[in-house]
Amino acid sequence: MSVLELRDLVVDFRQRGGGRVRAVNHVSFGLKSGETLALVGESGSGKSTVVRAVGQLMRSYTGTVLLDGKPAGRHGRALRAYRRRVQLVFQDPFASLNPMHSVRYHLARPLLMLGGGRSGLDERLHELLRSVNLTPAEEIARKFPHELSGGQRQRVAIARALASGPDVLLADEPVSMLDVSIRLEILNLLDRLKRERNLALLYVTHDLATARHFSARIMVMYRGEIVEQGPSDEVILRPSHPYTQLLASAAPDPSVPRAELAQARRVRQAARVARAGPGGGAQPLAPLTAERREAIVDEGCHFRPRCPRAMDICATRPPDASVGPEHRALCWLHASAPAAVAEQ
């Protein structure tokens, strides 16, 4: 059973002039204890909006968030009880910590709010710091955020999230603001804490390599929708949706021979020329106006203006097709009978 379940989440943002932008469009998933689920996609795809909605940091959404099968509280005591069990780790560790307060203040506050009083507070606080590999704990506790490195600040943020003893951890690109040399350390730390504390971990990233390595399942998000989901190896090594294929092809892989890379480039170039039709080289896509964007949302596949394999049928809503065990793709290429549908 999923400890956290999201059903049919929809998030709209208002625009000047009265219009609305759909940031998240009917997203659903479940998250089990001891599991890491990766949510990947390019910037602007809606990943952080999903995290903020699940973390109850925004109120203007529709859909249902379930914790242990019960609807999440959205007000008063019920909301506070939910937030104790569902904690967030933000992308920027400096912005998420108050520069006016010490590390001790950041960790003592949630520990005191949980009860237990001040008796043994420092020992509990130091144990939290040691659990995220910050030693000597007594010295770190006296420091302020600006006195710490980026990796140390993110460890403090993780320790603060763990202070309430959560069951679910939402990590919104927790290493993208850090030096490359310490990203693996932070990811290994999160993986260890997940196993030791049996946490359900939602890992948001745009890095397919780390998503495959640290997660059991992957969801690929494009313009507010989950376009592909399944076991990590299946999604990364055998991507089925054209968008996932483009993401995978953009990731550098030193093990791939140059001849194979050159052949892949020729295939992509041929697809662009074929899509451009008679008249020479590939033509740039027309600007995606607000009217055209709304038409795409209402009528068909969101990815079709960029898709090298777009068909006429893509102007209609694609099915959520099964492409393997627990592996699904929102694409007409994998429909059971696309020709029959096209004739209707």
N, C-alpha and C positions, 0 to 999 in steps of 0.2 A: 504493500500500500504506500502511496506517495505521502510524504509528510507535508509537502507543499504542492498545491495544485492550482493552476491558473486556467480559467475557462472563459474563452470568448472575450478577451480583453480588447477594448477599442478606446483609443485616445485621440481626441480632436483638439487642435489648437486654433483659437480665433485669430483672424487676420484683420488688419485695418480695412475698414469698409464693410465689415460684416461677414466676410467669407470665412471658411474654415479649411484647415489643413489636416488631413488624416495622417497622424504620425505612427499609429499602431492599428492594424486592421485584423481583428478577430484572431488573436494569438492565443493558443492553448498549449499547455504542457504540464507534466508532472515531474516532481523531483523527490527522489528517495533518499533516506538516511544512508550516509556512507558513499554517496554517488556524486560525481562531478559531471555536470551538464554544461557544455560550452555553447555560448550564443555568439556567433561570428557574423561579420558583415562589414561593409565599408562604412566610413563616417557618414552620418545622416540617415542610416537605415532604420533607426528607432530602438537600438539596443539599450541605451541608457534610459530612455523613456519607459521601457518595460521594467527595468530595475527600479526606477523611482515609483512606478505604480505598485509593484509588488512590495516594496518597502514602505508603502503608505506615506510617501513624501508628496504625493499629489492627490487631490480629491476629485478632479474633473476627469473621471473615466467611467466606462461602463464595463460590465463583466463581473466575474466572481473570483475572489481569491480565497482558497480553502487551506486551513492549517489543521492537520489531523482530521480532515473531512468536515470541519466546521467553518462557516464563513468568518473571515478575518474581521476583527473589530475595527471600526473606523472612527470611533469617538470615545472620549473619556477613558475609563478604566480598561475597557476591552481593547482599545487601541494601544494603551501602554503595555498591557499583557502581551499583545501581539508583537510589539517592537522589541520586547525583551527576548523573544524567541527567534526573531528574524532581524539580523544585523547586517549593516552594509560596510564595505571597504571601498572608499572612493578612489578615483583616478589620481588626483593631485594630493599627496600627503601633506604638503605645506598649507594648502587652502583648507583642508579638513581639520586642521589643528589650530587652536586659538594661540596666536603668537604672544599674547599677554600672560599666558599661564604656563606653568611648568608641566613636565610629564607627570609628576605626581598628582597634580590637580586633575589632569585629563583622565587618569585611571581611578583616582579615589572617588570621583563623583558618581560614576555608575555603580561602583562597589557599595557606596553608602546608600544609594537609592534602592538597592536590592535588600537592604536590611542588614542585620548582623552587627551594626554599630561600629564604633571605632576600635573596639578590642581586636587586636591582631590585624588591623588594617594594613599596616606597612608590610607585614609578612605576606599577606595575600597579594598586595600590589607588586612586591618584589618577585613573587612566584609567577605572576603574569608576565613580567618582563623577561624572566629567565625562560619561560615557555616559548618566547619568540626570539630567543638567542640574543638578548640584550644584557650584557654583563660588563662590569659589575653593576648589578641592579640598583644598588644604593646610589651610585654616582649618576647613573642615567636618570633616575627619578628626580634629581635636583636640576637637571638641565631644562632649557627652554627649546622650543622647536628650531629656532634659528641656529642653535648650537649643535644640531645634529645633521648628519648627512641625509640625503634623500632616502636611502635604504633604511636608515635608522628611523626616520620619521614614519615610513610606511609600516615598519614593525610595531611602532607605538600605536598607529591607527588599528592594526590588526589586534593588538593586545586589548585596546579599548573595546573593539567589537566583541572580543571573547569574554569581557568582564561580566556580562549578564548571563553567561552560560547558554548561548543560543543553540537552537537546533538547525537553523538555516543561516548560511552565510552568502551574501550577495556581493561578489567581487567585480566591480565595474572597472575593467582595464587596470588592474592593480599594479602593473609593472610598466605601463607605457611611458610614464614620466621619469623612469629611473634609468641609470646607466646600464648599458648592455651587459657589463661585467657582473652585475648583481641581480639581474632579472631572474636567472635560474635559481639563485638562492631563495628569493622570495616565493617563487612558485613551488619549490621543494618544501618550503616551510608550510605553505598553505596545504599542500598535499599531505604532509605529516600530521598537521593539526586535524585535518578532515578524518584521517584514519584513527587517530588517538581519541577524538571526541565524537566520532560517528556523525559528523556533520553532513548535511545536504548542501552542496556547494554549487552555486550558479556562477560560472566563470565567463565574463563578457570580454571579448577580445576581437582584434582583427588579424591576429597572428595564427594562421592555420597550423603551423608546426607545433606550437605549444598547445593549441586546442586538441590536436590529435594525441599528443604525448600525455597530457594531464587529465583528459576527460574520457569517460566511457561512451558518452553520446554527444552528438553535435547537432545543433540547429543552425541553419544558414538563413539569415534575414536580409531581405531586400525591400526597401521602401515600405516598411511596416508589416511585411508578411513573412511567414516562414515558408521559404520556397523549397527547402530540402531538409530532411532530418533523418537520423539513423545512427548506427554504431560508428564510432570515430574512424576506424580503418576503412569502412565501406564508403563513407562520405568523402574522405580525403583521397583515398587511392582509387576509388571507382565513382567519381562524381557523376550524377545523372542529370542535374539541371544545368543548362548552359551558363547560368551565372556562377554556380559553384565551379564549373570547369574553367571559367575565366579566372576566378580567384586562385584556383590551384595552379594554373599555368603561369600566373604572375609571381608565385612564390619561387625563389631561387632554390635550385637543387644541384649541388656540385657533382652529384653522382651521375647525372644525365649527360651522355655524350654530346659534343657540339653538333654532330651530324643530325641527331634526333631533334635538338633544339631548332636547327635551321629548317628541318622538314616541317616542324610545327608552325614556324613562322610563315612558311610558304602556304600551308593549308589555311591559316587565318587570313592571309592576304588574298588568296583565291576566293574565300568566302565573302570578303568585303567587296571584291570586284564583281562577283556574281550578284550580290545584293544591290549593287549600284546600277546594274543593268547596262544596256548599250549606251555608249557615250564616254568610254574610257575608264579612268580610275575611279576609285570609290569616292562618293560624294558625302560631305558632312551631313549629319542628321539635322533636320529642321529644329529650330528652337522649341523647347518644351514649354509652351505657353500654359497659362492657368487653365484655359478651356480644354486644351489637349490633355493636360494632366488629369483633369476631372473625368474626361471621356475614358481614359485608360483605366482609372480606378473603377469606374462604373461598368465598363464593358468587357475588358479583357485582361490579358497578362500585363503586369506592370513592367516587365523586363523587355517586352517586344521591341520598343524603339532602339534598344542596344543589342538585341539578340542576333547573332550571325545565322541562326537557323529559324528565324521567324517565318510563320506560315499565315495564310489567310485566316485559318481557324483560330489563330492566337488573338483575334479581335473579340473572341468570346471567352468567357471565364474558364480557365483551365481546371482540370480535375486534380484532386490530391491522389495521385496514382501510386500504387505499390510497385517498387522496383527490386525488392528483395526482402528477406526477413527483417522486419521492423525498420525498413528503409523506404522512405516515401519522397516523392518529388511533385511539386505543383507545376506540372508541365504537360502539354498536349503530346509531346514526343513519346510519352509512356502511357497514354490512354489505351484502353483495351481495344477500342475500335475507332480511331480518329477519323478514318475515311467515312465510316457510316455516319458519324456525328456531323461531318462536314457536308454531307448530302442532305441533311435535314433542313 
